[in-house]
Amino acid sequence: MTGEIRKPNLETAFKKEVIALKRQHAVEKIYAELGSKHRVKRFHIKILNIEEVPHEEIEDPLLKKFVLGEGKIGE
């Protein structure tokens, strides 16, 4: 998922990988994570693109380990 954060004092692009069953769940997860981590309200977050990523192209090492079943997370 890619998008932008547009606040009066902060304007930045983001790219985030999440695990979700539906697109709506992925969007909610992004709103929750960015809101808590960066103190951004939902109306400051603009989601530009949502796409499913094949297992081989996952960049986040924790997600990749979880999805491919390569041991336990945290090891």
Secondary structure, DSSP 8 states (H G I E B T S, - for coil): -EEEEEETTEEEEEE-----SSHHHHHHHHHHHHHHHH---GGGEEEEE-----GGG---HHHHHHHHT-S-TT-
